[in-house]
């Protein structure tokens, strides 16, 4: 029987000290004192897979004349002699060896030292863990406090190592899109849904061109006493927060920069009508709108940074419900009236994620709506305390019609909402099976307490992108196996039995392809109901009883999407015989991560 790495190394240490004591009494003290210095001689760079994380595997290069350099059998024998496991031969000829699950730094240092001392070994290095470099090189990124600042940022860079939104289309239902080189690569076809030419300003009604011609208006043009306003280019600012092109040495970074933006134009001069917004919601989510071609870029996320006064109408609610039933998440602005969101639509509609805005200190922004119908808060900025305390994104410098592309700080729940739409895209990309309800729940459950004050209700707290993405993402599949070989009798037509496996040394969640190997002896397997119980008590059904399944035994491997479960903890296999006259035994089972 092979000893464990830790036990074997303890035996070696005892043997070395004993030999020193036998040879010269005074030398025994020197040997005992020198041992720690010998371990320290192995640099940390040779023991870590990542800073602070001991390596579980080593890459060993053998000298050209060594048998281990060409023979897998020889390499396997050498690894076994050093109490490691040969995994495979790399393309360079080096050997990959495994040190077991969760070795200590000292154990890794011992193993490295043992390989280094072997005259047949040319080099030994840790199998280091590499990750994408999260911090982008966009020139204005340092000004995007809303993404990364520890006080009130949304912890976005920590999510980018897992997801950037690839494969997800976000529909921005807004003023349309004005050309911008920091967005262009992520823009896909959208639609202009404005049917009233007095609102559209572009000289026509609905068409396939969602270009934003500007939404400026003169004093009193949009109502008595309403002052003049320059063009906002609002939809382009929103789109940049969600998916500005990133790592292009230019401008700003988008939250879900791997996603695509489909601009849907519903807001023009003086605003936009519910009827156009309803059709845009329907079309964006894959529904049919009379007179409008089928959507070839169906969105799994909709951003609506817009709103008006009053209750959510049945017409709008129906469009929202239908879109959500088609699998589309809808993020909406709570509104900028410093009022209860219950008085403002669509922030008060059901089946949406209603978003309040926070400032740079993490308190509710002074303008933001609030209330029990708010689901979550996100950075919306507050420029009254300084322009740089707003949200920086893509824009245009034209006061009326389009001029040169630019960047500008805005504030509002309109700016907070695309943070959540971007996060929803990250989640959907990380785990495509998530439903809109699951995405909303994940965002709420993984929010952190608001760093500042909020009176009236700001939802579940400040959204945390990294924590939320980690919660829905399966851990990396590594092939590491945990098993139980303790036999458990299965009583005939009796209570369920359980067998436990303690999983440790893993990081993050279990994989979406968790393998559950089961070996059961039974004379009529149709009687058996088998389930996997996660550490939090969630039960995943593996096998149901079936009177038509009369074969013997269960010897198979099931695949479970356990990506919502933390990997470490006690997992259980639950087995029950549900009918009389047959008995069996759970011989063994295993989990392969």
C-alpha positions as CSV (number, residue, x, y, z in Angstrom):
1,X,0.0,0.0,0.0
2,X,1.4,3.4,-1.0
3,X,1.6,6.0,1.8
4,X,0.0,9.4,1.4
5,X,2.3,12.3,0.4
6,X,2.0,13.9,3.8
7,X,2.6,10.6,5.7
8,X,5.5,9.6,3.5
9,X,7.2,13.0,3.9
10,X,6.9,12.8,7.7
11,X,8.5,9.3,7.6
12,X,11.4,10.7,5.5
13,X,11.9,13.6,7.9
14,X,11.9,11.2,10.9
15,X,14.4,8.9,9.2
16,X,16.8,11.8,8.4
17,X,16.8,13.1,11.9
18,X,17.2,9.6,13.3
19,X,20.2,9.0,11.1
20,X,21.8,12.2,12.2
21,X,21.3,11.3,15.9
22,X,23.0,8.0,15.4
23,X,26.0,9.4,13.6
24,X,27.0,12.5,15.7
25,X,25.2,13.9,18.6
26,X,26.2,17.5,18.0
27,X,25.2,17.2,14.3
28,X,21.6,16.2,15.3
29,X,21.0,19.8,16.4
30,X,22.3,21.2,13.1
31,X,20.2,18.8,11.0
32,X,17.0,19.7,12.9
33,X,17.7,23.4,12.6
34,X,18.7,23.2,8.9
35,X,15.5,21.5,7.8
36,X,13.3,24.6,7.6
37,X,16.0,26.5,5.7
38,X,16.2,23.6,3.2
39,X,12.4,23.9,2.5
40,X,12.7,27.7,2.1
41,X,15.3,27.1,-0.6
42,X,12.5,26.2,-2.9
43,X,11.2,29.5,-4.3
44,X,7.5,30.2,-4.0
45,X,7.3,30.6,-7.8
46,X,8.0,26.8,-8.0
47,X,5.3,25.8,-5.6
48,X,2.3,28.0,-6.6
49,X,-0.3,27.5,-9.3
50,X,-1.4,31.1,-8.6
51,X,-0.3,33.6,-6.0
52,X,-1.1,32.1,-2.6
53,X,-2.5,28.8,-4.1
54,X,-0.2,25.7,-3.9
55,X,0.2,23.8,-7.1
56,X,-1.6,20.5,-7.4
57,X,0.3,19.5,-10.4
58,X,3.9,19.7,-11.6
59,X,5.5,19.7,-15.1
60,X,8.7,17.6,-15.1
61,X,11.2,17.8,-17.9
62,X,13.7,14.8,-18.0
63,X,17.1,14.9,-19.6
64,X,17.3,13.5,-23.1
65,X,19.1,10.3,-22.0
66,X,16.7,9.4,-19.3
67,X,14.3,6.6,-19.8
68,X,11.6,8.8,-18.3
69,X,12.0,11.2,-21.2
70,X,10.5,8.8,-23.7
71,X,8.8,6.0,-21.7
72,X,5.5,6.7,-20.1
73,X,5.9,3.6,-18.0
74,X,9.3,4.9,-16.7
75,X,7.8,8.3,-16.0
76,X,4.9,6.7,-14.2
77,X,7.2,4.6,-12.1
78,X,9.4,7.6,-11.2
79,X,6.4,9.7,-10.2
80,X,5.1,6.8,-8.0
81,X,8.5,6.6,-6.4
82,X,8.2,10.2,-5.5
83,X,4.6,9.7,-4.3
84,X,3.0,11.5,-7.2
85,X,0.8,10.3,-10.1
86,X,1.9,10.5,-13.7
87,X,-1.0,12.1,-15.7
88,X,0.2,12.4,-19.3
89,X,3.0,13.3,-21.7
90,X,3.0,16.9,-22.9
91,X,3.7,17.9,-26.5
92,X,7.2,19.0,-25.4
93,X,8.0,15.6,-24.0
94,X,7.7,16.7,-20.4
95,X,5.6,14.8,-17.9
96,X,2.6,16.1,-16.0
97,X,2.4,14.7,-12.5
98,X,-0.3,15.1,-9.9
99,X,0.3,15.8,-6.2
100,X,-3.2,15.1,-5.1
101,X,-6.0,17.3,-3.9
102,X,-5.3,20.4,-1.8
103,X,-1.6,19.8,-0.9
104,X,0.0,22.2,1.5
105,X,2.8,24.6,0.4
106,X,5.3,22.5,2.4
107,X,4.2,19.3,0.7
108,X,4.5,20.9,-2.8
109,X,8.0,22.3,-1.8
110,X,9.1,18.8,-0.7
111,X,7.9,17.3,-4.0
112,X,9.7,20.0,-6.0
113,X,12.9,19.4,-4.0
114,X,12.7,15.7,-4.6
115,X,12.4,16.1,-8.4
116,X,15.1,18.7,-8.5
117,X,17.5,16.4,-6.6
118,X,17.0,13.7,-9.2
119,X,20.0,13.8,-11.7
120,X,17.7,12.6,-14.5
121,X,15.4,15.7,-14.1
122,X,16.2,18.7,-16.3
123,X,13.6,20.9,-14.7
124,X,10.4,20.9,-12.6
125,X,7.9,23.7,-12.6
126,X,4.3,24.1,-11.2
127,X,1.4,23.7,-13.6
128,X,0.4,27.3,-13.2
129,X,-3.2,28.6,-13.5
130,X,-3.6,31.3,-16.1
131,X,-6.6,33.6,-16.4
132,X,-7.6,36.3,-18.8
133,X,-6.3,39.7,-17.9
134,X,-9.4,41.5,-16.6
135,X,-8.3,45.1,-16.5
136,X,-8.9,46.5,-20.0
137,X,-6.6,48.9,-21.8
138,X,-9.3,51.4,-22.7
139,X,-8.0,54.9,-22.3
140,X,-10.9,56.2,-20.2
141,X,-11.3,53.1,-18.1
142,X,-9.8,54.7,-15.0
143,X,-12.7,57.1,-14.9
144,X,-15.3,54.3,-14.8
145,X,-15.5,54.1,-11.0
146,X,-18.9,52.5,-11.3
147,X,-17.2,49.3,-12.6
148,X,-14.4,48.8,-10.2
149,X,-14.2,51.0,-7.1
150,X,-14.5,49.1,-3.9
151,X,-16.9,51.4,-2.1
152,X,-19.7,51.7,-4.6
153,X,-18.5,50.1,-7.8
154,X,-20.3,47.0,-9.1
155,X,-17.2,44.7,-9.0
156,X,-17.3,44.0,-12.7
157,X,-13.7,43.1,-13.5
158,X,-13.9,40.1,-11.2
159,X,-16.7,38.7,-13.4
160,X,-14.7,39.1,-16.7
161,X,-12.5,36.2,-15.9
162,X,-15.6,34.0,-16.3
163,X,-17.9,35.8,-18.7
164,X,-17.9,38.8,-21.0
165,X,-21.4,38.3,-22.4
166,X,-20.4,36.4,-25.5
167,X,-23.4,35.0,-27.4
168,X,-26.0,37.3,-25.9
169,X,-27.9,40.1,-27.7
170,X,-29.2,43.0,-25.6
171,X,-32.0,45.1,-27.0
172,X,-31.7,48.7,-26.0
173,X,-35.2,50.2,-26.4
174,X,-34.4,53.9,-26.4
175,X,-33.6,56.8,-28.8
176,X,-31.7,54.6,-31.3
177,X,-28.0,54.6,-32.1
178,X,-25.7,57.3,-33.3
179,X,-22.5,56.0,-35.0
180,X,-19.6,55.6,-32.6
181,X,-16.3,53.7,-33.3
182,X,-16.2,52.5,-29.6
183,X,-19.5,50.7,-30.1
184,X,-19.7,49.9,-33.8
185,X,-18.2,46.4,-33.7
186,X,-20.9,45.3,-31.2
187,X,-23.9,46.7,-32.9
188,X,-26.3,44.4,-34.8
189,X,-29.4,45.1,-36.7
190,X,-32.3,46.8,-34.8
191,X,-35.4,48.7,-35.9
192,X,-37.1,52.1,-35.7
193,X,-40.5,51.6,-34.1
194,X,-41.6,55.2,-34.0
195,X,-44.7,55.4,-36.1
196,X,-45.6,59.1,-35.6
197,X,-43.5,61.3,-37.9
198,X,-43.8,64.3,-35.5
199,X,-41.9,62.2,-32.9
200,X,-39.5,60.4,-35.3
201,X,-37.9,63.6,-36.7
202,X,-36.3,61.5,-39.4
203,X,-39.0,62.2,-42.0
204,X,-40.7,58.8,-41.9
205,X,-42.4,56.2,-39.8
206,X,-41.3,52.7,-39.0
207,X,-38.3,51.3,-40.8
208,X,-35.3,49.1,-40.4
209,X,-32.9,52.0,-39.7
210,X,-32.6,52.7,-35.9
211,X,-30.2,55.7,-36.4
212,X,-30.7,58.4,-33.9
213,X,-31.2,61.8,-35.7
214,X,-31.3,63.7,-32.5
215,X,-34.2,64.4,-30.0
216,X,-33.6,68.1,-29.5
217,X,-36.6,70.4,-29.1
218,X,-37.3,74.1,-28.6
219,X,-38.8,75.8,-25.6
220,X,-42.5,75.0,-25.1
221,X,-42.4,72.5,-28.0
222,X,-43.0,69.6,-25.7
223,X,-45.4,71.4,-23.4
224,X,-46.0,74.8,-22.0
225,X,-43.2,75.9,-19.7
226,X,-40.9,73.1,-20.7
227,X,-37.5,74.6,-21.6
228,X,-35.5,73.8,-24.8
229,X,-33.2,70.8,-24.7
230,X,-30.3,69.7,-26.8
231,X,-30.2,66.2,-28.3
232,X,-29.4,63.6,-25.6
233,X,-28.0,60.7,-27.7
234,X,-29.4,58.7,-24.7
235,X,-29.6,55.3,-26.3
236,X,-25.9,55.5,-27.4
237,X,-24.9,56.3,-23.8
238,X,-26.9,53.4,-22.5
239,X,-25.5,51.1,-25.1
240,X,-21.9,52.0,-24.3
241,X,-22.3,51.1,-20.6
242,X,-23.6,47.7,-21.6
243,X,-21.2,46.7,-24.5
244,X,-18.7,49.3,-25.5
245,X,-15.9,47.6,-27.3
246,X,-13.2,46.8,-24.8
247,X,-9.4,46.2,-24.8
248,X,-9.2,48.4,-28.0
249,X,-6.9,51.0,-26.4
250,X,-9.8,53.5,-26.8
251,X,-12.5,55.1,-24.8
252,X,-14.5,53.2,-22.2
253,X,-15.1,49.6,-21.4
254,X,-18.5,47.9,-21.6
255,X,-19.8,45.7,-18.8
256,X,-20.8,42.8,-21.2
257,X,-18.3,43.7,-23.9
258,X,-18.6,40.3,-25.6
259,X,-22.4,40.9,-26.1
260,X,-24.1,42.5,-29.0
261,X,-26.5,45.5,-28.9
262,X,-29.6,45.7,-31.0
263,X,-30.8,49.3,-31.0
264,X,-34.6,49.7,-31.1
265,X,-35.8,53.3,-31.6
266,X,-38.9,54.2,-29.6
267,X,-38.0,57.7,-28.2
268,X,-37.8,60.8,-30.4
269,X,-38.8,64.4,-30.0
270,X,-40.6,64.8,-26.7
271,X,-40.5,61.1,-25.8
272,X,-42.3,58.0,-27.2
273,X,-45.6,56.2,-27.1
274,X,-46.5,53.0,-25.2
275,X,-47.8,51.5,-28.4
276,X,-44.3,51.7,-30.0
277,X,-42.6,50.5,-26.9
278,X,-45.0,47.5,-26.6
279,X,-44.2,46.5,-30.2
280,X,-40.5,46.9,-29.6
281,X,-40.6,44.6,-26.5
282,X,-42.5,42.1,-28.5
283,X,-40.2,42.1,-31.5
284,X,-37.0,42.2,-29.4
285,X,-38.0,39.0,-27.6
286,X,-38.8,37.1,-30.7
287,X,-42.5,37.9,-31.0
288,X,-44.3,38.9,-34.2
289,X,-45.3,42.5,-35.0
290,X,-47.5,43.1,-38.0
291,X,-45.7,44.9,-40.8
292,X,-42.3,44.3,-39.3
293,X,-39.9,41.7,-40.6
294,X,-39.0,38.8,-38.3
295,X,-36.2,39.6,-35.9
296,X,-32.9,37.8,-36.7
297,X,-31.2,39.1,-33.5
298,X,-33.6,38.0,-30.8
299,X,-32.5,39.5,-27.5
300,X,-32.2,37.5,-24.2
301,X,-32.0,40.8,-22.4
302,X,-33.9,44.1,-22.8
303,X,-32.9,47.4,-21.4
304,X,-35.5,50.1,-20.9
305,X,-34.1,53.3,-19.5
306,X,-37.4,55.1,-19.9
307,X,-40.6,55.8,-18.1
308,X,-43.6,57.8,-17.4
309,X,-46.2,58.5,-14.6
310,X,-49.0,56.2,-13.6
311,X,-49.7,52.6,-13.1
312,X,-48.4,49.8,-15.3
313,X,-51.1,49.3,-17.9
314,X,-52.5,46.0,-18.9
315,X,-51.2,46.5,-22.4
316,X,-47.6,47.1,-21.3
317,X,-47.8,44.3,-18.7
318,X,-49.0,41.8,-21.3
319,X,-46.1,42.6,-23.6
320,X,-43.6,42.2,-20.7
321,X,-45.2,38.9,-19.6
322,X,-45.0,37.5,-23.1
323,X,-41.4,38.6,-23.5
324,X,-40.4,37.0,-20.3
325,X,-42.2,33.8,-21.2
326,X,-40.1,33.7,-24.3
327,X,-37.0,33.8,-22.1
328,X,-36.0,37.4,-22.2
329,X,-34.9,39.4,-19.1
330,X,-36.2,43.0,-18.9
331,X,-34.3,45.6,-16.9
332,X,-36.1,48.9,-16.4
333,X,-35.3,52.3,-14.8
334,X,-37.1,53.0,-11.5
335,X,-37.3,56.7,-12.4
336,X,-35.7,60.0,-11.4
337,X,-38.5,61.7,-9.4
338,X,-37.3,60.9,-5.9
339,X,-40.6,59.3,-5.5
340,X,-42.1,55.9,-4.9
341,X,-41.6,53.8,-8.0
342,X,-45.2,52.6,-7.5
343,X,-46.3,55.8,-9.2
344,X,-44.1,55.4,-12.3
345,X,-44.2,52.9,-15.2
346,X,-42.7,50.6,-16.4
347,X,-40.6,50.6,-13.2
348,X,-43.7,49.5,-11.3
349,X,-44.6,46.6,-13.7
350,X,-44.4,43.0,-12.7
351,X,-41.8,40.6,-14.2
352,X,-39.2,43.2,-14.7
353,X,-36.0,44.0,-12.7
354,X,-36.7,47.5,-11.5
355,X,-33.4,49.4,-10.9
356,X,-32.7,52.3,-8.5
357,X,-29.6,54.5,-8.8
358,X,-26.7,54.9,-6.3
359,X,-24.1,57.6,-6.1
360,X,-20.3,57.3,-5.8
361,X,-20.6,56.7,-2.0
362,X,-23.1,53.9,-2.4
363,X,-26.1,55.9,-1.1
364,X,-29.3,56.3,-3.0
365,X,-28.8,59.0,-5.6
366,X,-30.9,62.1,-4.6
367,X,-33.0,61.9,-7.7
368,X,-33.7,58.1,-7.7
369,X,-37.1,56.6,-7.1
370,X,-37.4,54.1,-4.4
371,X,-39.9,51.7,-2.8
372,X,-40.9,48.1,-2.3
373,X,-41.1,47.5,-6.0
374,X,-37.4,48.3,-6.6
375,X,-35.5,45.1,-7.1
376,X,-31.9,46.1,-7.1
377,X,-29.6,49.2,-7.0
378,X,-26.7,50.0,-9.3
379,X,-24.4,52.9,-9.9
380,X,-26.3,55.8,-11.6
381,X,-23.9,58.6,-10.5
382,X,-24.6,62.1,-9.2
383,X,-23.0,64.9,-11.1
384,X,-24.1,67.5,-8.6
385,X,-21.2,66.5,-6.4
386,X,-18.8,66.7,-9.3
387,X,-19.0,65.8,-13.0
388,X,-16.6,62.9,-12.6
389,X,-19.1,61.3,-10.1
390,X,-21.4,60.6,-13.0
391,X,-21.4,57.6,-15.4
392,X,-19.0,58.0,-18.3
393,X,-20.1,56.4,-21.6
394,X,-20.2,56.9,-25.4
395,X,-22.0,59.9,-26.8
396,X,-22.0,62.5,-29.6
397,X,-21.0,66.2,-29.4
398,X,-23.9,67.4,-31.6
399,X,-26.3,69.8,-29.9
400,X,-29.0,69.1,-32.4
401,X,-28.0,66.8,-35.2
402,X,-25.0,64.3,-35.1
403,X,-21.5,65.8,-35.1
404,X,-18.3,64.1,-33.8
405,X,-18.3,61.1,-31.5
406,X,-17.5,61.8,-27.9
407,X,-17.8,60.6,-24.3
408,X,-19.7,62.2,-21.5
409,X,-20.8,61.8,-17.9
410,X,-24.5,61.3,-17.3
411,X,-26.5,60.6,-14.2
412,X,-29.8,58.8,-13.7
413,X,-31.6,55.5,-13.2
414,X,-31.2,55.4,-17.0
415,X,-27.5,55.0,-16.3
416,X,-28.0,52.4,-13.5
417,X,-30.3,50.2,-15.6
418,X,-27.7,49.2,-18.2
419,X,-25.4,48.1,-15.4
420,X,-28.0,45.5,-14.6
421,X,-28.8,44.7,-18.2
422,X,-25.0,44.2,-18.8
423,X,-24.9,41.9,-15.7
424,X,-27.8,39.9,-17.0
425,X,-25.9,39.4,-20.2
426,X,-22.9,38.2,-18.3
427,X,-25.1,35.7,-16.4
428,X,-26.9,34.4,-19.5
429,X,-23.5,33.9,-21.3
430,X,-22.0,32.1,-18.3
431,X,-25.0,29.8,-18.0
432,X,-27.3,29.7,-21.0
433,X,-29.9,27.6,-19.2
434,X,-30.9,30.4,-16.8
435,X,-34.4,31.6,-16.9
436,X,-35.3,35.3,-16.4
437,X,-36.6,34.5,-12.9
438,X,-33.3,32.7,-12.1
439,X,-31.3,35.6,-13.3
440,X,-33.3,38.1,-11.2
441,X,-33.0,35.9,-8.2
442,X,-29.2,35.5,-8.6
443,X,-28.7,39.2,-8.9
444,X,-30.7,39.8,-5.8
445,X,-29.3,37.0,-3.7
446,X,-25.7,38.0,-4.4
447,X,-26.1,41.7,-3.9
448,X,-24.1,43.4,-1.1
449,X,-25.5,45.7,1.4
450,X,-25.8,49.3,0.2
451,X,-22.6,51.1,1.4
452,X,-24.6,54.3,2.0
453,X,-28.1,55.3,3.1
454,X,-31.4,54.7,1.4
455,X,-34.7,55.6,2.9
456,X,-37.8,54.2,1.3
457,X,-36.4,51.0,-0.2
458,X,-33.6,50.3,-2.7
459,X,-34.2,46.6,-3.3
460,X,-31.8,43.8,-2.4
461,X,-28.8,46.1,-2.3
462,X,-25.9,47.0,-4.6
463,X,-25.5,44.5,-7.4
464,X,-22.1,42.6,-7.3
465,X,-21.2,41.3,-10.8
466,X,-18.3,39.0,-9.8
467,X,-20.2,37.3,-6.9
468,X,-23.3,36.8,-9.1
469,X,-21.5,35.4,-12.1
470,X,-19.5,33.0,-9.8
471,X,-22.8,31.9,-8.2
472,X,-24.3,30.8,-11.5
473,X,-21.2,29.5,-13.2
474,X,-20.1,25.9,-12.9
475,X,-16.6,25.4,-11.6
476,X,-13.9,24.2,-14.0
477,X,-14.1,20.6,-14.9
478,X,-10.7,19.0,-13.9
479,X,-11.4,15.3,-13.7
480,X,-10.8,15.2,-9.9
481,X,-12.8,12.3,-8.4
482,X,-14.2,11.9,-4.8
483,X,-15.6,8.5,-4.0
484,X,-17.2,6.3,-1.3
485,X,-16.6,2.6,-1.3
486,X,-18.6,1.8,1.9
487,X,-21.3,-0.7,1.0
488,X,-24.8,0.2,2.2
489,X,-27.7,-2.3,2.1
490,X,-30.9,-1.1,0.4
491,X,-33.9,-2.4,2.3
492,X,-36.8,-4.0,0.3
493,X,-39.6,-1.5,-0.1
494,X,-38.2,0.5,2.7
495,X,-36.9,3.9,3.7
496,X,-34.3,5.7,1.6
497,X,-30.6,5.1,2.5
498,X,-27.9,7.7,2.0
499,X,-24.2,7.6,1.5
500,X,-22.0,10.6,1.9
501,X,-18.9,12.0,0.2
502,X,-17.1,15.0,1.7
503,X,-15.7,17.3,-1.0
504,X,-12.9,19.7,-0.1
505,X,-10.2,21.6,-1.8
506,X,-12.4,22.9,-4.6
507,X,-13.0,26.5,-5.5
508,X,-16.2,28.1,-6.6
509,X,-19.2,26.1,-7.8
510,X,-19.6,22.6,-9.1
511,X,-19.4,22.1,-12.9
512,X,-22.4,22.1,-15.2
513,X,-21.3,18.5,-16.2
514,X,-20.8,17.0,-12.7
515,X,-20.4,13.2,-13.2
516,X,-22.1,10.9,-10.7
517,X,-20.9,7.3,-11.0
518,X,-23.2,4.7,-9.4
519,X,-22.6,1.0,-8.7
520,X,-25.6,-0.7,-7.3
521,X,-26.4,-4.5,-7.1
522,X,-30.1,-5.1,-7.3
523,X,-32.4,-7.8,-8.6
524,X,-35.0,-5.4,-10.1
525,X,-33.7,-2.0,-10.7
526,X,-37.1,-0.6,-11.8
527,X,-37.9,-0.5,-8.1
528,X,-35.2,2.1,-7.4
529,X,-35.4,5.9,-7.1
530,X,-31.9,7.5,-7.0
531,X,-31.1,11.2,-6.2
532,X,-28.1,13.3,-5.6
533,X,-28.3,15.6,-2.6
534,X,-26.2,18.7,-2.8
535,X,-24.6,20.3,0.3
536,X,-27.4,22.8,0.6
537,X,-30.0,20.1,0.5
538,X,-31.1,20.5,-3.1
539,X,-32.0,17.1,-4.6
540,X,-31.2,16.3,-8.2
541,X,-33.2,13.4,-9.6
542,X,-31.0,10.7,-11.2
543,X,-33.4,7.9,-11.7
544,X,-37.1,7.4,-11.2
545,X,-38.9,4.1,-10.5
546,X,-40.3,2.2,-13.5
547,X,-42.3,-1.0,-13.6
548,X,-41.1,-1.7,-17.1
549,X,-37.4,-1.7,-16.2
550,X,-36.9,-5.3,-15.1
551,X,-33.1,-5.5,-15.6
552,X,-30.6,-6.1,-12.7
553,X,-28.2,-3.6,-11.2
554,X,-27.4,0.0,-11.8
555,X,-23.9,0.5,-13.0
556,X,-23.8,3.9,-14.9
557,X,-22.7,7.5,-14.8
558,X,-25.2,10.3,-14.6
559,X,-24.4,13.9,-15.7
560,X,-25.8,16.7,-13.5
561,X,-25.8,20.5,-14.0
562,X,-24.7,21.4,-10.5
563,X,-23.4,24.8,-11.5
564,X,-25.6,26.6,-9.0
565,X,-24.1,24.6,-6.1
566,X,-20.9,25.3,-4.1
567,X,-18.5,22.5,-4.8
568,X,-17.1,22.0,-1.3
569,X,-19.3,20.3,1.3
570,X,-21.0,17.0,2.0
571,X,-22.8,15.4,-1.0
572,X,-25.1,12.5,-0.6
573,X,-26.4,9.7,-2.8
574,X,-30.0,8.8,-1.8
575,X,-31.4,5.5,-2.9
576,X,-34.8,4.0,-2.1
577,X,-36.5,0.7,-3.1
578,X,-40.1,1.5,-3.7
579,X,-41.6,-2.0,-4.2
580,X,-41.6,-5.4,-2.6
581,X,-39.7,-8.7,-3.3
582,X,-36.2,-7.4,-4.3
583,X,-33.2,-6.2,-2.4
584,X,-29.9,-4.8,-3.2
585,X,-26.7,-3.0,-2.1
586,X,-25.1,0.4,-2.9
587,X,-21.6,-0.9,-3.5
588,X,-19.9,2.4,-4.3
589,X,-20.4,5.8,-5.9
590,X,-18.2,8.7,-7.0
591,X,-18.3,12.4,-8.0
592,X,-16.0,13.6,-10.8
593,X,-15.5,17.3,-10.9
